Amino acid sequence: MRDILSQVNRWWTADQGVFGLATVVGTFRSAPRQPGAAMAVLGDEAVGSVSGGCVEGAVYELAQEVVASGKPVLQRYGVSDDDAFAVGLTCGGIIDVFVEPVSRDAYPELGEIAASIEKRVPVAVATILSGPGRAGARRVVWDDHVSGTLGSPRLDAAVDDDARGMLAQGTTGVRRYGRDGERRLDDLQVFVQSFAPPPRMLVFGAIDFAAAVARVGKFLGYHVVVCDARPVFATSKRFPDADEVVVKWPHDYLSNAAVDERTVICVLTHDPKFDVPLLEVALRTPAAYVGAMGSRRTHDDRMARLREIGLTEVELARLRSPIGLDLGARTPEETAVSIAAELIQLRWGGSGRPLTTTEGRIHGELA
């Protein structure tokens, strides 16, 4: 939905009538898009994608039907045994798509949701998909307030707790409850879509490699910060793709920076006076990834220095050094791709091997 939000918000703001919003709410096997992927349909115009092209035509037709009836529909798409190319996913995956009618009257919270996402304010949207509740009932959850109801105070309270937990982790998915929020029952399906601020990529070292990493980090959806103690090098002009450029000693900046389980830290200085005190701080944060550039010799020297100042083997085991996957990279751009490849591999659990040498599903099941 984030990808098509600007267009959807324009339709909603202009009060152009009812349009259909199709959202991927569940995936199985080698599904092409993940939960939260969305497509919107207004008249003969469609934006977004739920399958990368496989079932867009069928979803478009279903959205037209939903707009006409005013009733939401939960539809599963998989491979058709008779004709896989007709309305099925040729990749062999399965997706559940929830299609709902949207208008200013039917979705009054959409404007505030769009404003929150634009301002990077965390917000989650919980929607009943199926079960004893009213399909399409919606509750919007912020850190400090809520809007709407799913049907009962107890169900609202249970979903509020889960939605705020999912927001903190930046996760989206289906949760199951009883009619009144009982966690021991699973007859009511609620889709919780988290719109958390983008994860942060902290790049240390204002060098040409950092500029390339900042570009690829922005492309992958990170909020990119470049930090270096040298003001002549740490400038917005040299790093136009960075969201922030900070002139400060790296370890001082990191000691006071907001670092969570989604944060990525890339240490590209390969200078002991910068990277040793920086890594001492970095390896004791909850960051998802800590990588450091340097040769094998630099790595060995750095590890020895870090042991001397008291880092444990458990802490040192978190360090990805030399940074990136072995792609044979030479240029700053190629090195940035190798770092991006390692980030993607760690995020989704890939093997890092050529797909021609692997078997089974290309996309593993989500946790």
Salt bridges, closest charged atoms under 4 A:
ASP96 OD1 - ARG76 NE 2.69
GLU100 OE1 - ARG138 NH2 3.03
GLU109 OE1 - ARG138 NH1 3.65
GLU112 OE2 - HIS145 NE2 3.09
ASP144 OD1 - HIS145 ND1 2.80
ASP156 OD2 - ARG139 NH1 3.42
ASP160 OD1 - ARG139 NE 2.73
ASP162 OD2 - ARG183 NH1 2.81
ASP228 OD1 - ARG230 NE 2.87
ASP243 OD1 - LYS218 NZ 2.55
ASP243 OD2 - HIS223 ND1 3.78
GLU244 OE2 - HIS223 NE2 2.72
ASP252 OD1 - HIS251 NE2 3.29
ASP271 OD2 - LYS273 NZ 2.64
ASP275 OD2 - ARG302 NH1 3.19
GLU280 OE2 - ARG284 NH1 3.57
ASP301 OD2 - ARG305 NE 2.80
GLU313 OE2 - ARG307 NE 2.74
GLU315 OE2 - ARG284 NE 3.23
GLU333 OE2 - ARG215 NH2 3.13
GLU342 OE2 - ARG320 NH1 3.44
GLU365 OE2 - ARG361 NH1 3.07
